[in-house]
Amino acid sequence: KIDKGLAKSRFGIVVLSRNFIKKGWTNYELDGIITRMVSGEQVLLPIWHEITKKEVMDFSPSIADRVARNTSLFTVEEIAVEISDLIHGNA
């Protein structure tokens, strides 16, 4: 079901945290999103949660270089509104 959802989605929202990095199956899902992003089929929307830029850089330099929202700088509500606006073309 996860593969089917990833294959049909236009956006991939990834919440990067220390727990995300520790789990192997999350890398599998992220690889699918990145593959679709590189081919222009999907937009990656990274959110950093309780993680530093260095930790993200150590995990994936290509993701660390992307525009992301950080839960230490924005509220969950602000991030949700911004994502909603982007998805609905209001951004």
C-alpha positions in Angstrom: 0.0 0.0 0.0 2.8 2.4 0.8 4.4 1.9 -2.6 1.1 2.5 -4.3 0.5 5.7 -2.4 4.0 6.9 -3.2 3.6 6.1 -6.9 0.4 8.1 -7.1 1.2 11.1 -5.0 2.3 14.5 -6.3 4.0 15.6 -3.0 6.1 13.7 -0.5 6.1 15.2 3.0 9.0 13.8 5.0 9.4 14.6 8.7 13.1 14.1 9.4 14.0 13.4 13.0 16.6 11.3 14.8 14.1 8.4 15.0 13.5 8.6 11.2 17.2 8.4 10.5 17.6 5.4 12.9 14.9 3.3 11.1 15.9 1.4 8.0 12.4 1.1 6.4 12.1 4.9 6.3 15.1 5.0 4.0 13.2 2.7 1.6 10.3 5.1 1.4 12.5 8.2 1.1 14.4 6.5 -1.8 11.1 6.2 -3.6 10.2 9.9 -3.0 13.7 11.0 -4.1 13.6 8.9 -7.3 10.2 10.5 -8.2 11.5 13.9 -7.3 14.6 13.6 -9.5 12.4 12.6 -12.4 10.1 15.6 -11.8 7.1 13.5 -10.9 6.9 14.5 -7.2 7.8 17.4 -5.0 9.7 16.7 -1.8 8.6 18.7 1.2 11.0 18.1 4.1 10.2 19.0 7.6 13.0 18.9 10.3 11.8 17.9 13.7 14.2 18.2 16.7 17.2 17.6 14.4 20.1 19.8 13.4 21.3 20.8 10.0 24.5 18.8 10.6 22.5 15.7 11.4 20.5 16.0 8.2 23.7 16.7 6.3 25.3 13.6 7.7 22.2 11.6 6.7 21.6 13.1 3.3 23.5 16.1 1.9 21.0 16.4 -1.0 18.1 16.7 1.5 20.0 19.1 3.7 20.4 21.4 0.7 16.6 21.5 0.0 14.3 24.2 1.4 12.7 22.8 4.5 10.6 23.8 7.4 11.9 23.3 10.9 9.5 22.7 13.9 11.9 24.7 16.1 11.2 27.8 13.9 7.6 27.3 12.8 4.6 25.9 14.6 2.9 22.8 13.3 -0.1 25.0 12.3 2.1 27.4 10.3 3.7 24.5 8.5 0.3 22.8 7.8 -1.1 26.0 6.3 2.0 26.5 4.1 1.8 22.9 2.9 -2.0 23.2 2.2 -1.4 26.5 0.3 1.3 24.8 -1.8 -0.8 21.7 -2.6 -3.9 23.8 -3.5 -1.8 26.3 -5.6 -2.2 29.2 -3.2 1.6 29.6 -2.6 
